[in-house]
Structure formats: C-alpha cells, structure tokens
C-alpha cells in the first residue's frame, strides 16, 4: 500500500536471526525503519505508542546480539513490545493489534515463543527472568531451549516493591541474569518518589560511575555520557553515593548510564555483557518515550495510549462523545465533595489521569498523592490516612487493586478503617483484553466482613456513590464503574447520600424480576422493551449494593415473581452468589422460585470491542431476553430447545 513506509532492510527481516547479517550502521537503519513501521501500524490500530518508540533501538540491538527465542527477553508490562512483535515473525499481523482475533497489545505466551512470559501489569519482569535463569541452571527444558534471561524494566516499574524483592533474591542467588533499566523518566504519568530522583542524580552529577566490574574494558567503547534530562524532583535520598551503589548493594554489577538511542553505545555494551557477565548485572539505559515521532514526544504522556491517528499530524481519530466518561464524572464529583470537606484526600498509584484524579491534583495538590506503581503501599497508606482522621479515596483500576488485596484485607477491612475505594475499569474493557478486565472485584471485596460494595448503574448513580462514600465513616466502602462513556442521563447538581444497603425498583412488572448490579442496567432495559413486544413485562430493579444486600427488596421480588434473574459484570462468586446464599438461607427455593444468575463466564476473554466481549460473555440485551424466555419456558421464535 502506498501509505506504508519504505522499509528495504526491515523487509529482509523475517525473524530475529536475520539481523545478524547486518553491519552496525545497517542496524541503525533497521531501527529507523522499525520506528516508521511501528508508527504506521499504531496509526491504524490505536494502542500504546510512546513506550514502543522509546525502545526501538534497544529492541533492535537486543535481538541482534542475543539469540531469541532461546534467550528470553522479558518486557516489563509489555506495552512497549510492538517493535519486538514486528521483528519476531508477527509483522504480517501487526495491523491487527488489540483487535478481536488479532495480536495482543502485550506479551502473551500463547501467541509466540518469542514472548516467553506474558505481562500487562508492571514490575514482574525481574522475578520472571530470575525464574528462567534458575530453571536453566537446574536443567529445565523448553521447546526453544533456555539461554540468557534478560528483563527490560522501566524506571516507573522499578518503584514497585516486587522489583526490589526480585533484585534482592537475584543478588543472593548470584545467577547470570541481565536487567536493563529503561530509564525514560516516565511510566504513564511523570515518575514520583525517591528512586526517580536517585536515578536523576546518577546521570546528572557523575555518569559512568565505576564500569570496571561489569564491562571489563568496555569503557573505551563508550562515547561521552548522555546527560539529558536531569530535571526531576529534588534530592530525596540523603547520603547515598552517586552511581550504581543502590544496585550494587543488592548484588548487581552496575553499568551505565548509556544512551538508549545510540547503537554505537548499545551494541558494544550488550556484546560485552553477553560474552563476559557471570552474575546479575544491571545496565542503565536512558531513553525518550515517544522518541522519533514529534506528536508523541510533545504529548504530556509522551503518546502513552492513543486512538487511531493521522501519521502526518498526529491528530487522533476519536469518535465524538455524547456523554461524559465515568472517569471524568468521578473526578469532578470528588473535587466537588473535597471543596466542602477539607478532610477528603485522594490516593492513586501512577494513574492520576487514568483515574480522573488529575482534576483533583490541580485543585488540591497538597491533598492528592500519587504513590507511584505501588498499589500495596497505596492501600496501606490510605488505611493509615483514615486512621489519622482523614477521608481517603483510594482510586485504582479493578485489575490493579488486585495487587493490593492482602492490604485491603489485613490493613483496611480487619481494622474497619473507612477507606473509600473508587474502582475504575470495572467489567470488560475492550482492547486491553483479559489482563485489564475488572472481573473479580465484586467477588473479592463482597466476601470481606464490614465492606460496603456498590456499583453505579449510570453516571448520575456514580455521583450519588461518591457522595455516599464521602459520608460513610463506619468502615471501608467501595464503588465500581466501567471504562468509557456514560449512558447520557441527566446529572444532578450534586450527588445524594444513598441509604446503605438499599436498592431501587426501576419498573414494576409481572412473572419475572430482573435484578441488575452495575451498568448492565441499560442492557436490561433494552431486553425488557423487546420482551414487552412478546407480551412479557418484567420487573426491573437496580441493586446498588452487593454488600450489604437489600434483603427486603430481594425477598419481596422473590415472593411476587415466579422467576428472579440477577445480572452483573463480574465473575462467579460475586453479587449473584450472595443473592443465592440469602435465598437459600431463607428457604425461598423450597417454595419453587426459579433463579438464574448472569455473570461473566469462567474464562479469560481476549481483546475485542467491549460489545464483542460482552457478546462472548453472553451479557448483552439479546442474551438477557433469551434467559428470560428460557426460565419462563417460552422458546424463542425459530429456536428449538433441547
């Protein structure tokens, strides 16, 4: 196609081994062509752009020097892996990224032997690389063989405790292991914390500190240090010597920092490490997120995640929105509550924009805390803020809050501390697929004693739940809401405080009651309209609370209808399971109630549009309608029932 970039050398690369035919100068050209191909592909598909552009030279150099897939390259998070996928026998499918039946936007074991370890959450790569290194030394067997293990981890991911746990263990085991610290001063938001200022000092004050242990003579190969970017937070780690001291104390030989966009630095260093490293070694590489594409370099988030866009202008092709996003409704509602209550504070883990807290941070900077990629710490920090008399809103994606689950149980729930959990990205999220789907939070929170669990049916309900959480001081409370736009309902001036554990009847009907929890309510109402044409008028109720359950509402619905169906955007074990437990305990099933629970299926659903994913899950309006007809014994027209 004419709009594809001209890539004469890249066209000769079908697999990484093909890179070994090129000179170093040609590899630099391959990298330039790879960058153009990546930009061209993401313009068509949308996706994570900046992270991949920042590691184009590093990706090319790693595949040219090492022998993949025998050598294992483990990309932390994996959102920077598009150039890697192009080089590893997937170029022909790269324009299916993040689409149904297409390539995953992250690394994925089932997709390719060149993806030795799946990812999408941060800070797992060093643990995984160490596991491969130990497996190799113990005689482990994989179809491709086991060679070197190379973890590529960003400075944002390095702030998470798990990365240090892995480094501490690796330093103790002394296995040959290569960690590349990809330092681009960005995770998704600008990095925060003492580690980022420490890294900043390493290359602003005295770069190339002590190369002797690691490089053994490679110093002469390295040109002047890469000094750009020493503009981060003020010095916070007092008394720590400049250089790789922190990493060396953990048992790693430290090499760097080197310019991650200069093949004349990357290739010799990687070759030296490959030929001479014995124990664990950390190579500190400086890169620029969004490198080589001006619209990404100039973006505040360096083009972290983008819709489809025009390659020439960088302008994103987003469909016009009729309704505000749930995330923005939450952000504005919280700012509004905080204006009335100076005890309200907000906590997020490296996602101020993604959780809508950027609005809060602008208005109340001293009351907004980005704890970096450290969900465990963020939850316990919130718990102590609550113990100290503040009203913390801990805003995290459902799938990220999983990482702090022990802290939710041990530090919040057992101590009955009033932490308010704002859970974004509830339910199925679309192109990011199974790794980012908020499928489990209803189940993992509703089983905790004293936890209040709410789900907003629409954006007005979300405003009420923010107000309810702000007013709730008796213990922990959580409210969940999905990614994307609301349904377009009118928004109140301010949210009302809901009565804890009380749902609402939306519409009275007969025979069957549909009890919805969360934003499937719109689909339930669509199903009811279609059923009305067949002479069936279900009662529709919005539970609002999975814990505590509205016992009176549920038992009343059960007593007045021959069938009751619950609908929720969560895995088995959540709202419907709690309703079933109540009905069983009250002996309702003894009296012949027909009960069904619509939940997400017991599978991980691959990326597609949210509508397609809910079709796979069987939770769209037509599926709800079919469930009603089935439970009432009315066969669908033209459909034979077994």
TIGUZA-232445 format. One record per residue (C-alpha): x, y, z; residue in three letters. Coordinates in pm, whole numbers, padded with zeros to 5 digits, always signed. Example, Ala and Ser with C-alpha at 12.3 -4.5 7.8 and 13.67 -1.06 7.14 Angstrom:
BEGIN
+01230-00450+00780Ala;+01367-00106+00714Ser;
END
This chain:
BEGIN
+00000+00000+00000Unk;+00121+00350-00082Unk;+00077+00480+00273Unk;+00315+00219+00415Unk;+00667+00343+00494Unk;+00960+00242+00276Unk;+01149-00028+00472Unk;+01405-00201+00245Unk;+01621-00351+00522Unk;+01334-00437+00757Unk;+01175-00623+00465Unk;+01469-00865+00480Unk;+01396-00949+00845Unk;+01156-01239+00891Unk;+01294-01344+01229Unk;+01549-01201+01472Unk;+01832-01425+01343Unk;+01813-01230+01016Unk;+01950-00923+01197Unk;+02289-01092+01230Unk;+02360-01033+00857Unk;+02372-00653+00906Unk;+02658-00420+00995Unk;+02616-00188+01294Unk;+02540+00101+01058Unk;+02272-00107+00885Unk;+02121-00200+01221Unk;+02079+00172+01287Unk;+01884+00196+00960Unk;+01677-00111+01056Unk;+01585+00070+01378Unk;+01474+00379+01185Unk;+01258+00166+00955Unk;+01120-00023+01256Unk;+01017+00307+01415Unk;+00836+00413+01096Unk;+00659+00076+01073Unk;+00551+00097+01439Unk;+00405+00446+01392Unk;+00229+00335+01072Unk;+00076+00030+01243Unk;-00046+00208+01558Unk;-00199+00483+01345Unk;-00428+00210+01207Unk;-00498+00019+01528Unk;-00456+00266+01813Unk;-00274+00146+02121Unk;+00036+00212+02326Unk;+00268+00419+02110Unk;+00519+00613+02317Unk;+00663+00320+02510Unk;+00745+00122+02195Unk;+00901+00421+02018Unk;+01131+00469+02317Unk;+01281+00120+02287Unk;+01316+00080+01909Unk;+01699+00089+01913Unk;+01713-00123+02229Unk;+01476-00382+02076Unk;+01682-00399+01756Unk;+02010-00429+01948Unk;+01882-00698+02185Unk;+01755-00916+01901Unk;+02075-00858+01702Unk;+02307-00954+01990Unk;+02113-01228+02169Unk;+01966-01550+02029Unk;+01591-01534+02077Unk;+01375-01729+02142Unk;+01640-01943+02317Unk;+01747-01631+02505Unk;+01445-01494+02690Unk;+01367-01123+02659Unk;+01104-01033+02919Unk;+00942-00695+02866Unk;+00807-00549+03188Unk;+00439-00451+03147Unk;+00474-00541+02778Unk;+00310-00229+02635Unk;+00643-00143+02465Unk;+00656-00471+02273Unk;+00512-00368+01933Unk;+00859-00325+01771Unk;+00954-00660+01927Unk;+00648-00822+01767Unk;+00739-00679+01427Unk;+01086-00837+01447Unk;+00960-01172+01577Unk;+00761-01322+01287Unk;+00445-01116+01350Unk;+00491-00820+01117Unk;+00224-00952+00882Unk;-00031-00931+01165Unk;+00084-00609+01333Unk;-00214-00414+01199Unk;-00445-00644+01398Unk;-00305-00521+01731Unk;-00562-00514+02014Unk;-00841-00624+01778Unk;-01067-00926+01803Unk;-00872-01239+01698Unk;-00565-01017+01644Unk;-00236-00967+01823Unk;-00244-00882+02192Unk;-00127-00536+02291Unk;+00103-00702+02545Unk;+00337-01000+02551Unk;+00148-01330+02554Unk;+00290-01680+02587Unk;+00021-01844+02376Unk;+00088-01604+02089Unk;+00456-01666+02020Unk;+00765-01848+02151Unk;+00933-01506+02138Unk;+00704-01398+02425Unk;+00845-01622+02700Unk;+00639-01457+02974Unk;+00307-01277+02948Unk;+00264-00937+03107Unk;+00047-00626+03121Unk;+00090-00531+03485Unk;+00421-00382+03595Unk;+00725-00493+03789Unk;+00711-00869+03726Unk;+00998-00899+03476Unk;+01295-00940+03713Unk;+01116-01213+03910Unk;+01034-01390+03583Unk;+01386-01353+03442Unk;+01532-01493+03765Unk;+01292-01788+03739Unk;+01414-01861+03385Unk;+01779-01829+03495Unk;+01731-02075+03781Unk;+01533-02315+03559Unk;+01819-02301+03307Unk;+02081-02383+03572Unk;+01871-02668+03713Unk;+01830-02833+03372Unk;+01483-02708+03287Unk;+01354-02785+02938Unk;+01155-02566+02697Unk;+01096-02629+02324Unk;+01324-02337+02228Unk;+01592-02412+02486Unk;+01699-02194+02779Unk;+01973-01939+02737Unk;+02017-01595+02884Unk;+01734-01424+03069Unk;+01703-01050+03004Unk;+01449-00834+03189Unk;+01371-00491+03042Unk;+01209-00278+03313Unk;+01120+00092+03317Unk;+01210+00338+03590Unk;+00840+00370+03674Unk;+00805-00007+03721Unk;+01124-00013+03928Unk;+00943+00182+04201Unk;+00726-00119+04287Unk;+00829-00335+04578Unk;+00820-00655+04373Unk;+01112-00536+04157Unk;+01326-00490+04467Unk;+01214-00823+04613Unk;+01333-00988+04291Unk;+01664-00799+04281Unk;+01733-00884+04643Unk;+01677-01253+04569Unk;+01879-01239+04247Unk;+02172-01077+04428Unk;+02161-01358+04683Unk;+02144-01638+04424Unk;+02421-01482+04209Unk;+02283-01636+03888Unk;+02382-01490+03550Unk;+02094-01253+03485Unk;+02069-00933+03282Unk;+01841-00650+03390Unk;+01806-00348+03160Unk;+01672-00045+03341Unk;+01494+00151+03067Unk;+01501+00495+03224Unk;+01275+00735+03035Unk;+01155+00949+03325Unk;+00800+00833+03252Unk;+00577+00543+03337Unk;+00236+00675+03233Unk;+00244+00983+03447Unk;+00573+01155+03529Unk;+00751+00943+03790Unk;+00740+01029+04156Unk;+00947+00932+04454Unk;+01294+00892+04582Unk;+01406+00632+04328Unk;+01342+00862+04033Unk;+01541+01142+04195Unk;+01820+00894+04272Unk;+01836+00787+03908Unk;+01830+01151+03808Unk;+02134+01218+04027Unk;+02321+00919+03888Unk;+02337+01074+03544Unk;+02331+01444+03626Unk;+02621+01454+03867Unk;+02864+01181+03777Unk;+02766+00945+03496Unk;+02971+00636+03413Unk;+03050+00566+03773Unk;+03257+00250+03807Unk;+03222+00037+03495Unk;+03511-00192+03579Unk;+03329-00483+03739Unk;+03073-00518+03468Unk;+03226-00413+03141Unk;+03589-00516+03190Unk;+03734-00284+02933Unk;+03421-00162+02762Unk;+03476+00192+02891Unk;+03683+00281+02588Unk;+03392+00186+02363Unk;+03161+00440+02520Unk;+03135+00799+02398Unk;+03054+01099+02615Unk;+02778+01037+02868Unk;+02419+01106+02790Unk;+02343+01396+03022Unk;+01999+01498+02911Unk;+01705+01503+03142Unk;+01844+01569+03488Unk;+01545+01776+03584Unk;+01347+01566+03824Unk;+01243+01608+04183Unk;+01488+01747+04437Unk;+01733+01517+04607Unk;+01548+01288+04844Unk;+01784+01004+04928Unk;+02037+01174+05152Unk;+02385+01037+05184Unk;+02366+00780+04907Unk;+02678+00780+04693Unk;+02642+00866+04326Unk;+02649+00580+04081Unk;+02508+00232+04096Unk;+02555+00197+04471Unk;+02192+00103+04536Unk;+02200-00174+04276Unk;+02548-00292+04376Unk;+02433-00323+04739Unk;+02161-00556+04609Unk;+02430-00771+04448Unk;+02419-00641+04090Unk;+02710-00521+03883Unk;+02605-00180+03754Unk;+02682-00047+03407Unk;+02574+00292+03278Unk;+02402+00510+03217Unk;+02423+00477+02839Unk;+02226+00640+02559Unk;+01949+00401+02462Unk;+01909+00562+02119Unk;+02276+00529+02019Unk;+02359+00196+01856Unk;+02729+00277+01891Unk;+02681+00254+02267Unk;+02414-00016+02289Unk;+02570-00282+02067Unk;+02920-00290+02224Unk;+02783-00288+02579Unk;+02534-00570+02508Unk;+02803-00775+02331Unk;+03045-00726+02621Unk;+02782-00827+02875Unk;+02682-01130+02669Unk;+03040-01253+02646Unk;+03158-01172+02999Unk;+02878-01141+03254Unk;+02888-01400+03530Unk;+02636-01295+03799Unk;+02348-01049+03794Unk;+02415-00727+03601Unk;+02209-00411+03561Unk;+02251-00196+03250Unk;+02111+00155+03297Unk;+01981+00280+02961Unk;+01845+00631+02906Unk;+01565+00663+02651Unk;+01292+00905+02549Unk;+00933+00785+02549Unk;+00779+00870+02211Unk;+01127+00913+02056Unk;+01135+00999+01687Unk;+00770+01099+01647Unk;+00711+01465+01726Unk;+00339+01443+01822Unk;+00423+01173+02079Unk;+00733+01350+02211Unk;+00531+01668+02263Unk;+00232+01498+02430Unk;+00208+01528+02807Unk;+00201+01148+02843Unk;+00452+01107+02554Unk;+00188+00923+02349Unk;+00133+00655+02613Unk;-00202+00535+02479Unk;-00360+00666+02164Unk;-00665+00617+01947Unk;-00619+00567+01574Unk;-00443+00874+01437Unk;-00319+01058+01130Unk;+00054+00982+01089Unk;+00138+01324+00943Unk;-00036+01541+01204Unk;-00066+01302+01497Unk;-00431+01401+01528Unk;-00633+01124+01694Unk;-00950+00996+01530Unk;-01176+00967+01832Unk;-01549+00941+01779Unk;-01732+01243+01922Unk;-01873+01166+02265Unk;-02231+01244+02358Unk;-02190+01155+02724Unk;-01909+01222+02971Unk;-01687+00933+03071Unk;-01746+00767+03407Unk;-01388+00854+03498Unk;-01442+01227+03441Unk;-01774+01219+03630Unk;-01594+01061+03926Unk;-01311+01316+03909Unk;-01547+01614+03904Unk;-01771+01472+04177Unk;-01473+01412+04404Unk;-01341+01766+04350Unk;-01690+01892+04437Unk;-01702+01689+04760Unk;-01348+01797+04850Unk;-01449+02163+04817Unk;-01696+02105+05101Unk;-01476+01880+05317Unk;-01108+01954+05371Unk;-01050+01605+05518Unk;-01102+01440+05178Unk;-00774+01326+05022Unk;-00706+01121+04708Unk;-00454+00842+04651Unk;-00360+00681+04320Unk;-00083+00451+04200Unk;+00081+00615+03896Unk;-00256+00673+03724Unk;-00367+01030+03804Unk;-00507+01085+03453Unk;-00646+00734+03410Unk;-00843+00758+03734Unk;-00959+01117+03680Unk;-00758+01246+03976Unk;-00567+01493+03756Unk;-00858+01732+03819Unk;-00821+01683+04194Unk;-00442+01724+04180Unk;-00474+02058+04000Unk;-00723+02195+04253Unk;-00587+02040+04574Unk;-00223+01944+04515Unk;-00142+01903+04885Unk;-00430+01655+04927Unk;-00356+01433+04624Unk;-00096+01157+04646Unk;+00049+00961+04356Unk;+00238+00680+04528Unk;+00394+00552+04200Unk;+00343+00194+04082Unk;+00291+00064+04434Unk;-00067-00047+04493Unk;+00013-00238+04811Unk;+00170+00068+04966Unk;-00112+00287+04834Unk;-00379+00081+05013Unk;-00194+00072+05347Unk;-00106+00441+05317Unk;-00479+00509+05266Unk;-00561+00294+05569Unk;-00335+00500+05794Unk;-00467+00826+05646Unk;-00811+00705+05757Unk;-00677+00606+06099Unk;-00531+00956+06121Unk;-00867+01121+06074Unk;-00865+01192+05700Unk;-01115+01067+05442Unk;-00905+00889+05178Unk;-01039+00798+04835Unk;-00810+00524+04701Unk;-00866+00535+04324Unk;-00734+00233+04135Unk;-00837+00021+03840Unk;-01013-00300+03943Unk;-00739-00512+03790Unk;-00463-00310+03964Unk;-00631-00317+04305Unk;-00588-00696+04292Unk;-00220-00631+04362Unk;-00305-00476+04698Unk;-00556-00738+04808Unk;-00371-00855+05120Unk;-00357-00492+05231Unk;-00731-00447+05164Unk;-00799-00746+05390Unk;-00535-00702+05658Unk;-00480-00328+05685Unk;-00824-00194+05593Unk;-01105-00447+05649Unk;-00985-00615+05970Unk;-00925-00272+06123Unk;-01262-00144+05994Unk;-01094+00167+05856Unk;-01307+00395+05636Unk;-01104+00384+05317Unk;-01314+00470+05013Unk;-01218+00253+04715Unk;-01301+00411+04379Unk;-01272+00119+04138Unk;-01237+00222+03775Unk;-01234-00009+03470Unk;-01492-00244+03624Unk;-01615-00517+03389Unk;-01479-00587+03042Unk;-01259-00312+02900Unk;-01209-00390+02532Unk;-00875-00368+02354Unk;-00651-00431+02657Unk;-00815-00773+02694Unk;-00810-01011+02987Unk;-00518-00851+03171Unk;-00708-00528+03235Unk;-01063-00662+03271Unk;-01221-00577+03606Unk;-01385-00915+03652Unk;-01313-01009+04013Unk;-01355-00709+04244Unk;-01720-00776+04337Unk;-01627-01127+04449Unk;-01301-01038+04624Unk;-01449-00741+04813Unk;-01802-00861+04890Unk;-01670-01157+05091Unk;-01493-00925+05339Unk;-01675-00857+05667Unk;-01780-00496+05706Unk;-01702-00395+05348Unk;-01972-00196+05165Unk;-01972-00272+04791Unk;-02164-00054+04544Unk;-02185-00043+04164Unk;-02311+00254+03965Unk;-02581+00181+03706Unk;-02515+00512+03528Unk;-02317+00833+03571Unk;-02578+01000+03795Unk;-02565+00698+04026Unk;-02186+00732+04031Unk;-02223+01087+04165Unk;-02453+00957+04439Unk;-02200+00688+04529Unk;-01913+00939+04556Unk;-02131+01139+04798Unk;-02228+00821+04986Unk;-01865+00714+05022Unk;-01762+01061+05142Unk;-02030+01046+05413Unk;-01957+00688+05521Unk;-01728+00668+05824Unk;-01821+00331+05977Unk;-01575+00120+05777Unk;-01444+00055+05426Unk;-01665+00126+05126Unk;-01609+00059+04756Unk;-01788+00167+04439Unk;-01719+00039+04090Unk;-01775+00187+03746Unk;-01666+00094+03394Unk;-01431+00236+03138Unk;-01577+00462+02872Unk;-01875+00690+02834Unk;-02185+00700+03047Unk;-02531+00638+02910Unk;-02617+01006+02878Unk;-02852+01054+03176Unk;-02905+01400+03325Unk;-02659+01471+03604Unk;-02769+01621+03936Unk;-02615+01939+04076Unk;-02451+01721+04340Unk;-02472+01360+04448Unk;-02715+01245+04716Unk;-02613+01022+05006Unk;-02776+00682+04949Unk;-02910+00468+05231Unk;-02657+00190+05281Unk;-02783-00147+05156Unk;-03094-00018+04979Unk;-03169-00079+04610Unk;-03443+00069+04393Unk;-03721-00064+04174Unk;-03698+00090+03827Unk;-04017-00056+03684Unk;-04289-00287+03815Unk;-04390-00589+03609Unk;-04503-00948+03649Unk;-04378-01308+03640Unk;-04003-01237+03624Unk;-03784-00990+03814Unk;-03453-00869+03668Unk;-03218-00755+03945Unk;-02923-00567+03795Unk;-02599-00469+03969Unk;-02397-00210+03778Unk;-02405-00072+03426Unk;-02574-00368+03254Unk;-02895-00192+03362Unk;-02915-00022+03021Unk;-02899-00365+02851Unk;-03161-00498+03093Unk;-03394-00214+02993Unk;-03335-00286+02623Unk;-03418-00651+02682Unk;-03738-00552+02864Unk;-03851-00340+02569Unk;-03807-00635+02335Unk;-03985-00868+02580Unk;-04278-00626+02602Unk;-04341-00686+02230Unk;-04382-01055+02320Unk;-04628-00978+02599Unk;-04380-01019+02886Unk;-04326-00725+03123Unk;-04050-00796+03373Unk;-03996-00606+03695Unk;-03662-00425+03682Unk;-03462-00340+03993Unk;-03119-00183+04048Unk;-02950-00343+04349Unk;-02695-00062+04401Unk;-02533-00271+04678Unk;-02377-00617+04663Unk;-02292-00576+05030Unk;-02489-00533+05241Unk;-02765-00684+05028Unk;-03109-00525+05026Unk;-03274-00825+05192Unk;-03622-00673+05192Unk;-03611-00589+04822Unk;-03472-00930+04720Unk;-03715-01132+04932Unk;-04006-00917+04811Unk;-03908-00973+04447Unk;-03876-01346+04514Unk;-04219-01365+04678Unk;-04401-01177+04399Unk;-04246-01340+04090Unk;-04208-01692+03961Unk;-03853-01621+03846Unk;-03563-01396+03958Unk;-03255-01325+03742Unk;-02950-01131+03862Unk;-02717-00959+03614Unk;-02367-00832+03697Unk;-02040-00750+03517Unk;-01828-00976+03732Unk;-01707-01332+03778Unk;-01895-01610+03952Unk;-01879-01571+04329Unk;-01998-01211+04333Unk;-02338-01044+04367Unk;-02546-01331+04229Unk;-02377-01578+04462Unk;-02460-01361+04763Unk;-02822-01333+04647Unk;-02842-01713+04605Unk;-02699-01759+04955Unk;-02966-01529+05100Unk;-03246-01706+04912Unk;-03119-02046+05022Unk;-03082-01938+05385Unk;-03438-01801+05383Unk;-03579-02124+05235Unk;-03709-01944+04925Unk;-03602-02222+04689Unk;-03814-02467+04890Unk;-04117-02278+04761Unk;-04023-02321+04396Unk;-03862-01993+04289Unk;-03682-02018+03955Unk;-03347-01842+03998Unk;-03074-01763+03745Unk;-02755-01562+03777Unk;-02590-01396+03475Unk;-02218-01349+03538Unk;-01901-01335+03332Unk;-01811-01684+03206Unk;-01534-01883+03373Unk;-01279-01795+03103Unk;-01037-01511+03034Unk;-01188-01321+02740Unk;-00942-01199+02476Unk;-00934-00843+02346Unk;-01212-00713+02123Unk;-01452-00422+02144Unk;-01644-00414+02476Unk;-01965-00502+02288Unk;-01795-00804+02130Unk;-01651-00910+02465Unk;-01994-00890+02628Unk;-02130-01093+02336Unk;-01873-01363+02418Unk;-01978-01333+02783Unk;-02345-01365+02683Unk;-02448-01049+02868Unk;-02597-00818+02606Unk;-02969-00735+02577Unk;-03046-01029+02347Unk;-02886-01272+02591Unk;-03085-01130+02882Unk;-03403-01162+02676Unk;-03320-01522+02587Unk;-03254-01603+02954Unk;-03598-01466+03050Unk;-03773-01666+02778Unk;-03584-01978+02878Unk;-03659-01953+03250Unk;-04027-01888+03177Unk;-04036-02184+02937Unk;-04111-01968+02634Unk;-03898-02087+02340Unk;-03754-01814+02120Unk;-03917-01790+01780Unk;-03750-02023+01536Unk;-03526-02177+01800Unk;-03554-02538+01913Unk;-03486-02614+02277Unk;-03339-02942+02389Unk;
END
